[in-house]
Amino acid sequence: MEQKSLRRRLAALLLMLCLLAAGALPALATSANIRLVDASGNPATGTIRVALYDSAKDKALRDRKSVV
C-alpha cells in the first residue's frame, strides 16, 4: 500500500514540475529573437487593425474595431 502512495506522490511531483516548466517557457523567451518583417525583409512598422467577428452570426460586428 505504501508503494502505491509513493508512486502517486512521485507522479504528482513530476506532473507539477512539468507544468511549472511549461508555464515558465514563455517568460524565459526573449523578444530579441522575434523580428517582424515584411515580404522584402524590411522591419514591419505601423498599426494592425482588427475587426471583431461574431462566429455565431457569421458576420463582422459593426463599429467594433481595435488598433494594436
Secondary structure by P-SEA (a helix, b strand, c coil): caaaaaaaaaaaaaaaaaaaaaaacccccccccbbbbcccccccbbbbbbbbbbcccccccccccccc
